[in-house]
């Protein structure tokens, strides 16, 4: 019997798990279902993800496959930690995984940065008063995805939450300091020009704490907002900003009414795992292209990086960074090649 360990930067259960199981079953036909071990969850912390991967590897029973779910930070941690003697891994990420990954067996890439323009278009189409010059992209500075997320946005209109500090371990559903998003949105509210619209990055930490996030946004900047997933809009219905909240939700992470929905990211992740369990050593990477999932090769998808890229992955996975200093060091390293 194959043992599968889910390692995630957030949590694993509910509709996500049901869609994953449906995708898994779709690839296994009449074969015996593998055992899904209790998940290894970081609950939104990005600081100790490599240790979490190693904990999963050392579990008893030992897993035959690691499934790194959540986002790019989790996929990078697995890519960095797992070596040839370790179990293979399959990832689900919100962006392309780059870097050396000797244990890679495949993955599913939501391609979240590729949808930022579509989110902005939805926002402006639904709320005519939103202006380009005062529309901000909100990213998590602790996520390795944010530079790619922000590459097509003017730097002055990128709000980097938790810049210089790790993701807080907990957020209360309040409007005081126990909700750490309050301080971040308060800082954003002081920016010039004042925000008239917001586009929210598909960051796993934001999604994990989405209720606290939506409460803080409504309290400090009650302007039109386009979220990455419908789940944010659902919790926004409890706030005064419910009429200003929309989402692209492509691809959806899950479907609570139809676990077999093949457009969902967790169904695709489960199907990739099922292909591996049924005997395919390299299942490749499926990537969302804006309208459907398409297959790409793992080897083509993962170019071998230079040393600077490896160092960048290592620093970002571990947490706190000084972005300006990091970029200076990376530039110097690349100049030595």
URQUIFEN-V834860 format. One record per residue. N is the residue number from 1. RES is the residue in one letter. PHI is phi in radians with two decimals (999 if undefined). PSI is psi as a letter, one per 40 degrees, with the letter a starting at -180 (NA if undefined). NEAR is the number of other ideal C-beta (glycine too) atoms within 12 Angstrom. Layout:
# URQUIFEN-V834860
N/RES/PHI/PSI/NEAR + N/RES/PHI/PSI/NEAR
This chain:
# URQUIFEN-V834860
1/X/999/h/14 + 2/X/-1.39/h/27 + 3/X/-1.80/h/25 + 4/X/-2.04/h/43 + 5/X/-1.92/h/41 + 6/X/-1.56/h/45 + 7/X/-2.07/h/44 + 8/X/-2.37/i/44 + 9/X/-1.36/e/49 + 10/X/-2.19/b/38 + 11/X/-2.58/i/27 + 12/X/-2.39/h/39 + 13/X/3.01/a/21 + 14/X/1.02/b/19 + 15/X/-1.16/d/29 + 16/X/-1.05/d/38 + 17/X/-1.15/d/31 + 18/X/-1.16/d/27 + 19/X/-1.18/d/38 + 20/X/-1.04/d/44 + 21/X/-1.12/d/32 + 22/X/-1.16/d/30 + 23/X/-1.14/d/39 + 24/X/-1.05/d/39 + 25/X/-1.12/d/26 + 26/X/-1.14/d/28 + 27/X/-1.68/e/32 + 28/X/-1.81/e/26 + 29/X/0.97/b/15 + 30/X/-1.62/e/8 + 31/X/-1.20/i/17 + 32/X/-1.13/h/14 + 33/X/-1.26/h/24 + 34/X/-1.24/i/29 + 35/X/-1.52/h/20 + 36/X/-1.66/h/31 + 37/X/-1.18/i/28 + 38/X/-0.98/h/22 + 39/X/-1.19/i/32 + 40/X/-1.79/h/37 + 41/X/-2.08/h/29 + 42/X/-1.79/e/38 + 43/X/0.96/f/27 + 44/X/1.69/e/37 + 45/X/-1.44/h/33 + 46/X/-1.78/e/45 + 47/X/-1.40/d/27 + 48/X/-2.18/f/27 + 49/X/-1.25/d/50 + 50/X/-1.12/d/35 + 51/X/-1.10/d/23 + 52/X/-1.17/d/35 + 53/X/-1.07/d/41 + 54/X/-1.13/d/24 + 55/X/-1.07/d/25 + 56/X/-1.14/d/41 + 57/X/-1.07/d/32 + 58/X/-1.49/e/18 + 59/X/-1.12/i/24 + 60/X/-2.10/h/12 + 61/X/-1.33/i/19 + 62/X/-1.24/h/20 + 63/X/-1.27/i/39 + 64/X/-1.57/e/27 + 65/X/-2.64/h/42 + 66/X/-1.76/h/49 + 67/X/-1.94/h/51 + 68/X/-1.64/h/55 + 69/X/-2.06/i/53 + 70/X/2.23/c/50 + 71/X/-2.96/a/52 + 72/X/-1.08/d/47 + 73/X/-1.06/d/50 + 74/X/-1.30/d/54 + 75/X/-1.11/d/53 + 76/X/-1.14/d/45 + 77/X/-1.08/d/45 + 78/X/-1.16/d/52 + 79/X/-1.07/d/44 + 80/X/-1.37/d/38 + 81/X/-1.47/d/36 + 82/X/-1.44/h/35 + 83/X/-1.99/a/21 + 84/X/-1.04/d/11 + 85/X/-1.40/e/11 + 86/X/-1.59/i/28 + 87/X/-1.07/i/35 + 88/X/-1.19/i/37 + 89/X/-2.36/i/46 + 90/X/-2.16/h/53 + 91/X/-2.02/i/55 + 92/X/-2.18/h/55 + 93/X/-2.33/i/52 + 94/X/-1.56/e/48 + 95/X/-2.71/i/42 + 96/X/-1.14/h/34 + 97/X/-1.54/h/43 + 98/X/-2.16/i/35 + 99/X/2.05/i/34 + 100/X/-1.15/h/26 + 101/X/-2.51/g/40 + 102/X/-1.19/d/22 + 103/X/-1.75/e/33 + 104/X/-1.19/h/41 + 105/X/-2.07/e/37 + 106/X/2.53/a/44 + 107/X/-3.12/a/53 + 108/X/-2.36/h/50 + 109/X/-1.94/h/42 + 110/X/-1.18/d/48 + 111/X/1.06/f/38 + 112/X/-1.04/d/46 + 113/X/-1.03/d/37 + 114/X/-1.19/e/28 + 115/X/-1.79/e/36 + 116/X/-1.08/d/39 + 117/X/-1.12/d/23 + 118/X/-1.16/d/28 + 119/X/-1.11/d/40 + 120/X/-1.13/d/30 + 121/X/-1.12/d/21 + 122/X/-1.08/d/28 + 123/X/-1.04/d/37 + 124/X/-1.22/d/24 + 125/X/-1.21/d/17 + 126/X/-1.50/d/22 + 127/X/-2.22/g/25 + 128/X/-1.05/d/11 + 129/X/-1.40/e/17 + 130/X/-1.27/h/28 + 131/X/-1.94/i/20 + 132/X/-0.96/d/21 + 133/X/-1.18/e/17 + 134/X/-2.27/f/27 + 135/X/-1.77/h/38 + 136/X/-1.94/i/45 + 137/X/-1.67/h/43 + 138/X/-1.79/h/47 + 139/X/-2.18/i/43 + 140/X/-1.71/h/47 + 141/X/-1.12/e/36 + 142/X/-1.47/e/38 + 143/X/-1.57/h/45 + 144/X/-1.20/e/45 + 145/X/-1.41/d/44 + 146/X/-1.06/d/39 + 147/X/-1.07/d/29 + 148/X/-1.24/d/29 + 149/X/-1.05/d/39 + 150/X/-1.69/e/30 + 151/X/-1.12/d/18 + 152/X/-1.78/e/19 + 153/X/-1.97/i/29 + 154/X/-1.03/h/16 + 155/X/-0.91/d/17 + 156/X/-1.20/e/17 + 157/X/-2.00/f/30 + 158/X/-1.98/h/30 + 159/X/-1.71/h/40 + 160/X/-1.69/g/33 + 161/X/-1.22/i/39 + 162/X/1.03/f/35 + 163/X/-1.25/h/25 + 164/X/1.58/e/18 + 165/X/-2.34/i/21 + 166/X/-1.18/i/28 + 167/X/-1.01/h/37 + 168/X/-1.01/i/30 + 169/X/-1.23/d/21 + 170/X/-2.64/i/19 + 171/X/-2.37/h/32 + 172/X/-1.43/i/20 + 173/X/-1.54/g/24 + 174/X/-2.35/a/17 + 175/X/-1.97/f/24 + 176/X/-1.95/a/17 + 177/X/-1.17/e/17 + 178/X/-1.25/e/19 + 179/X/-1.79/h/28 + 180/X/-1.23/e/33 + 181/X/-1.25/d/43 + 182/X/-1.01/d/31 + 183/X/-1.12/d/25 + 184/X/-1.18/d/40 + 185/X/-1.23/d/35 + 186/X/-1.10/d/22 + 187/X/-1.10/d/22 + 188/X/-1.12/d/33 + 189/X/-1.12/d/26 + 190/X/-1.51/e/16 + 191/X/-1.16/i/25 + 192/X/-2.09/h/12 + 193/X/-1.23/i/19 + 194/X/-1.10/h/20 + 195/X/-1.06/h/35 + 196/X/-1.92/e/27 + 197/X/-2.83/i/38 + 198/X/-2.31/h/51 + 199/X/-2.03/h/46 + 200/X/-1.81/h/49 + 201/X/-1.11/i/46 + 202/X/-1.45/f/51 + 203/X/-1.49/h/48 + 204/X/-1.06/d/47 + 205/X/-1.13/d/49 + 206/X/-1.02/d/50 + 207/X/-1.18/d/40 + 208/X/-1.06/d/38 + 209/X/-1.84/f/38 + 210/X/-1.10/d/38 + 211/X/-1.17/d/27 + 212/X/-1.09/d/37 + 213/X/-1.05/d/47 + 214/X/-1.16/d/42 + 215/X/-1.10/d/34 + 216/X/-1.15/d/42 + 217/X/-1.04/d/46 + 218/X/-1.11/d/34 + 219/X/-1.28/d/25 + 220/X/-1.81/d/32 + 221/X/-2.43/g/37 + 222/X/-1.35/g/26 + 223/X/-2.06/i/33 + 224/X/-0.99/h/38 + 225/X/-2.47/h/47 + 226/X/-1.94/h/42 + 227/X/-1.57/i/39 + 228/X/-1.34/d/49 + 229/X/-2.36/i/41 + 230/X/-1.06/d/27 + 231/X/-0.98/d/32 + 232/X/-1.15/d/43 + 233/X/-1.11/d/32 + 234/X/-1.05/d/22 + 235/X/-1.33/d/29 + 236/X/-1.18/d/34 + 237/X/-1.08/e/22 + 238/X/-1.54/e/18 + 239/X/-1.98/i/29 + 240/X/-1.29/e/19 + 241/X/-1.74/e/30 + 242/X/-1.07/d/22 + 243/X/-1.33/e/17 + 244/X/-1.84/e/31 + 245/X/-1.97/h/38 + 246/X/-2.45/i/35 + 247/X/-2.62/i/34 + 248/X/-1.41/d/33 + 249/X/0.99/f/32 + 250/X/-2.32/h/30 + 251/X/-1.35/i/40 + 252/X/-1.22/i/32 + 253/X/-1.26/d/44 + 254/X/-2.66/i/37 + 255/X/-2.48/h/28 + 256/X/-1.16/d/19 + 257/X/-1.63/e/12 + 258/X/-2.57/g/16 + 259/X/-1.03/d/26 + 260/X/-1.48/e/24 + 261/X/-1.17/h/28 + 262/X/-1.29/e/26 + 263/X/-1.41/e/27 + 264/X/-1.35/i/40 + 265/X/-1.15/d/45 + 266/X/-1.28/d/41 + 267/X/-1.12/d/38 + 268/X/-1.11/d/47 + 269/X/-1.08/d/52 + 270/X/-1.08/d/44 + 271/X/-1.13/d/40 + 272/X/-1.05/d/46 + 273/X/-1.11/d/48 + 274/X/-1.08/d/35 + 275/X/-1.09/d/32 + 276/X/-1.15/d/36 + 277/X/-1.09/d/37 + 278/X/-1.40/e/24 + 279/X/2.14/e/15 + 280/X/-1.51/h/22 + 281/X/-1.21/d/17 + 282/X/-2.21/h/26 + 283/X/-1.51/e/36 + 284/X/1.31/a/29 + 285/X/-2.16/h/38 + 286/X/-1.71/h/39 + 287/X/-2.21/h/36 + 288/X/-1.31/h/40 + 289/X/-1.83/e/18 + 290/X/1.93/d/22 + 291/X/-2.39/d/14 + 292/X/-2.78/i/15 + 293/X/-1.56/h/32 + 294/X/-2.23/i/19 + 295/X/-1.56/h/25 + 296/X/-2.31/i/24 + 297/X/-1.44/h/18 + 298/X/-1.07/d/35 + 299/X/-1.14/d/16 + 300/X/-1.20/d/15 + 301/X/-1.26/d/32 + 302/X/-2.10/g/31 + 303/X/-1.14/i/16 + 304/X/-1.21/h/17 + 305/X/-1.47/i/24 + 306/X/-1.39/i/19 + 307/X/-1.07/d/20 + 308/X/-1.07/d/24 + 309/X/-1.13/d/26 + 310/X/-1.10/d/23 + 311/X/-1.12/d/25 + 312/X/-1.09/d/28 + 313/X/-1.03/d/33 + 314/X/-1.04/d/27 + 315/X/-1.16/d/27 + 316/X/-1.19/d/41 + 317/X/-1.11/d/39 + 318/X/-1.31/e/26 + 319/X/2.09/b/32 + 320/X/-1.03/h/21 + 321/X/-2.47/i/33 + 322/X/-1.79/h/16 + 323/X/-1.04/d/26 + 324/X/-1.10/d/15 + 325/X/-1.15/d/14 + 326/X/-1.06/d/25 + 327/X/-1.12/d/19 + 328/X/-1.13/d/15 + 329/X/-1.14/d/21 + 330/X/-1.09/d/28 + 331/X/-1.08/d/16 + 332/X/-1.16/d/15 + 333/X/-1.10/d/20 + 334/X/-1.21/d/18 + 335/X/-1.25/e/12 + 336/X/-1.52/e/11 + 337/X/-1.20/NA/12
